[in-house]
Amino acid sequence: MYCPRCLRRFEDEEHRFCPYDGTKLVATPDVSTLRAKPTSETGVVLGGRYEVRGLIGRGGMARIYLALDRNTSEPVAIKMLDSLHLRAPGARARFDREAKAANALAHPNIVKVLDTGERPDGVPFLVMEYLFGETLGDWLRRETTMPLHIALPVLSHTASALGVAHRAGIVHRDVKPDNLFLVGEPGEPYNTKVLDFGLSKLEAAKAVTQAGVAVGTPEYMPPEQVVGDKSDPRSDVYALGVMMYRMLVGELPFRADDYAVLLARQLIVPPREPSDVLPNIDRATEGVILKALRKKPEDRYSTMEAFGDDLERLMGKRLGSLSAGLLPRGPDVYEPKDQLSRTAAKFFYNKLGMTPPAWK
């Protein structure tokens, strides 16, 4: 049973009305009541069962459509690779990787991929659960910051989802607000879903990106990704730390109009402490942010679960002292792992007019 207002799903049939907003429950949502923009794809039936009803979003290389699953009469979201990018290097591999990663994971805070297919012209698509709400990116573009009592659960949901992915050998590598979906009425989220594992690194799979190639979104990219070193779960810890900073402080820890300068700052420059921007920020919360943002991966939270535990402590859901504790003493300088990444690092040091360290 579904609530047609908030689209919460109830597995049992005991409820007749939504306990959250009082709306009478229905067997399936009415797709015609869901908002979508008219498009040339409207009316097209994909895979013999998914009838496109309109456009509901777009990303860098794909468009998202609302569709009716004729077999179940339920709404679904169709993510379709833009035909202009069909031949772009790595585009199809990213699409396939997203489907593979989603199929390997089952978690209430990770969007479900229900099916995959191709149009007759070879354009691939993913069929995903339909989500009602907005991305965290949309929220922050509208509101600038997020209240702590909403932000901490969103971050905790995200850490829980990413922890499951890491245990399955999957590193997301593109954690950012536009890849988090806040489920519920805009402004009143009740759940969080992690989206887009298209840049993820699957331990058991052959890497699609080459060594020495930076992947991800520059504003959220950890130092090891900046210089093309191997990513691991602590890379996602860093990106989630940047996101926590952005959500609570209202600005990014590193900014620049020139992407090369931005990446150089991610690699080299310490973040401005949140309390310098927001004097009233809780010091324990600030400590958690700064631990996640350490340049050296070994000085960050060792696992996403450890990060999530401290988030629960901030919410009062877990006893004990914060594992963030005191930050390690001494300079926090990332050391590239091989000659290729050292060469990249030297470029970024030079971009800031700085002399690179004498790495061993």
N, C-alpha and C positions, 0 to 999 in steps of 0.2 A: 504494500500500500504506500502511496505517495501523498505528500502535502503539495497541492498545486501552487501554494504561495512560496514556500521556502525550499521545495523539492527534496526535503528529507525523505528517506526511504525507511519504512518500518517492515521488518520481516514477518512479524506476527500479525494476526488479524484481529487482535483484541482492541486495538485502537480504532475509533471511528472518527476522532478529531485529533488534529496535531496538538500534542501537549505543549508545544512551544508558542504557537500563534493562534490556536483555536480553530483553524480552517478545517472543513470537512475533508477527510481523506478520499482519494480516488484510486482506482486500480492501476491506472497508468496516466502520466501527465498528457495533457492535450498539446500536441506539438504546435498546433496553429496559434496558441497563445504565447509562444516563445518568440522573442525578438530576433529577427535576422534581416539582413539587407538583400534586396533582389540582386540576382547575379545571372550571368549567362548559363551557369551550371544548374540553376533552379529547374527542378523537374527531372533531371538526369538520374537514372537509377544505376548505382554502382554495385558490382558484384551480384547483380540479380536480386538485391534485397534492400539496398540503402537509397532511399529517395531524397535527393538534396532539396532542402527547403530555402536555403539562403546562406549568405556569408555572415560569420560572427566574429572573425578575427583574422589576423595575418601576422606572420613573423618574417624573418629575413629571407627565407627561402621557401616558405610554405604558406598556404591559406587554410583557414579552419572554417568548415561549413556545418550548419545544423542539418541533420538528416533524420528521416523517419525510418526506423528498422521495420520493414513490412512484416517480418516474421514474429516480432514481439509487440508491435505498435508502440514502442518506446522511442524517445529521442536519443540520438547519439551524435557525437561530434566526429567529423571526418577531417583528418589532417592530410592535405594533398600537396605534394611537391609541386611548386610552380614550374610549369613547362619550360620557362626561360632558363631555369637552373638545372634542367634535367641532365645536361652534359657538363655541368660544372664539376671540376675535380673534387672527388670525395662526397658529392651531394648524395648520390644514391647509397653510398656506404654509410653515411650518417643516418639516413632513413632506416636502413636495414638494422643498424646497430641500435637505434632507439627501440624498434620492435623487439629485438633479441633481449635487450636489457629489461624491458617491461615484462616480457614473458618469464624472465628468470626471477621476478620479484612479485611478492604478494604482500601488500601493506596498506592499511587504511589511509595513509598519507601519501601514497604514490598513485598517480592517475592510472586507471586500468586501460590497457590496450586490448580490445575485444576481438579484433580481426584485422587482417591485412589483405591487400589486393592491388590490382593494376587496372587502370582504364584500358580500353582497347588500343590506345596509342602508346601504351607503355608507361604512362605516368603513375607512379606508385602512390598508395594512400594507406593511412592507418585509421581504423575505426576505434574511437575511444569513448569512454563513458561521458555523458553530457554533464557538465558542471555548471551550476548556477552561481554567479557571483562576479568577481573581478580579480585581476592579478594584483599582487602586492605592488608591482610597478605602477599600475593605474592608481592605486590608493595613494602612494607617495607623491605622484605627480599632482594629485588633487589636494592632499592634506599636508604634505611636506614631512611631517613626523607621525609616528604612531604612539598612542599612549602605552605606557609600560604594561598595564594590565591586559592589553590585547597583544602587544608585541611579544611578550615572553611565551605565551602559549603557541603563537605562530612559529617562533624560533624552536620551541621544544618539539612541536610536531615535525618540523623540518629535520632536526637532528635525529629524531627517532627513525624517520624514513631513510635518511642517508646512512645511518648506522646499519640498517638492514642491508642496504645496497653494498656497503663496504664488506660486510660479512660474506656476501655472495661474490666478492671479488670485483665489484663494480665501483669505480670512482667517477662521479658525475662530471667534474671539470668545468661546469658552467653554472654554478650556483649564483643566482642573482634574482632581484625582485620580479622580473618579468617571467621567470621560470617557477614562480610560486603562485598558486591560485588560492584565493580566499573564498571558500564556499559559504554562501549565505547572502542575505541582503547586503548590498554595498554599505559599508560602514558598520555592519554587525556580523562579522564572520563567525562561524561556529566550527569550522574545520579548515585544514590546509592540505593542499595536494602539491607534490613536487612534479613538475612537468619536464619534458624534453631531455631525455638521456642521449640525444644525438651526438654529443661530444664525449660521451662516457668512455672510459677505458675498461674493457673487459679483460681480466687477467688471463682467461683461458683462450682469448681470441687474438688473432694477429692484429697488431696495431695498424690502424689506418693512417694515422699521422706519422710523419717521420721524426726521428730524433733530431733535436735542434730546432724544431718548428714550434713556435708559441701558438697555443690554442686557447680559446676562451674569450671572455669579455674583459678588456683592459682594466676597467674600473674595479673589477673583482678578482683579478688574477694574482695568484701568489708568486713569490720570487722564482720558485723552481719552474713554473710554467713560463714565466717571462723569458728565461734563458733556454728553455727547451729541455730541461732536465726531467727525469721521470717523476710523474705525479703519483701520489699515494693518498690514503684517506685524510692525511693532515692538510693536503691541498684544499679539500672541501671545507675543512675546519677554518682555514684562513678566509676563504670566500664568505662563509657564513659569518665570520667575525666582521668583515667589511660590511655585510648587509645589516648586522646588528647595530654597528656604528651609524650607518645611514638612517635606519629606522628611528633610532632614539635621539640622535644629535641633529638630524635634519640636513646634513651634508655629508659628502664622501670624505674619507680621510686623505685621499690623494686625488688631485684634479689638475688638468692641463688641457689646453686646446690641441696641443701637439701630442699624438699618441705615443711617439717615441719618448717624449719627456715624461708622460704619464707612466709608462712602463718603467722608465728609469727610477722614478720616485717609488713605485711599488717595490723595486729591487733594493733600493739603497736608503731612502729617506725614512726616518722614524715617523710614525703617525702622530699628528697633533693629538694630545691627550683630550678625551671628550670633555673633561671638566674645564679645559681652557675655552671651549666653545659654549658649553652648557654648565655653568658653575654649580647648579643645583642637582646635578646628576648624582645618583647614589654611588658611593665609592666602591661598594662591592660589585655593582653592575659594571662600573668602569674597569675594575680589575679583570673581570671575565672577558670583556671586549679586548683589552690589551694583551691578555695571554693568547687569545686566538689569533692576534695580529702579529705575533713575533715573526721576524724574518727567518730565523732558523727553525725548520720544522720540528727539531727535537725539543725546542723550548715552548712549542704550542701544546695544546691538549694532545695527548698521545693517540687518542681515539675520539670518534664522534660521540661515543657513549659517555666518555668522561666529560665532554662539553655539555651534553644533554643533562648529565647529573647535576652540574653546577647551575644550569638553567632551572632545573626543578628546585634546587636549593633557594634560588632567588625568588621562586614562586611560593616557597614554604611547603612544597610537596615532598621534600626529602630532608632528613636530618643530617647534621654534621657540618663541619667547616668546609668552605669553598676550597676546591683543589687548586683554584687559581693562585691563592696565597700570595706570597711575595714573588715578584718577577725576578728571574735570574740576574745576577750581577754581571757587569762587563758589557762590552759592545755587542749589539745584536746585528751581526753582519752575515748575510747569506754567502756561502762558499760554493761556487759552481763545481760540478762533479767531474767534468771531463774537459778536454781541450776545446771542443766545439762550444760548450756552454760558457767557458772562460772567454772565448773570443767574443761571444754575444755580450757578456757582462762588461767587457772592456769598452765596447761600443756605447753602452748605456752610461758608464762612468764618464766617458768623454763627452757624452751629450749634456751632462750636468757640469762639465768643466772640472771634474774631479779625477784624481789619480787612483787607479784601481789598486787594491792590496796586492801584496806578493803572495799569491796562493801557492800552496805546496804542490 
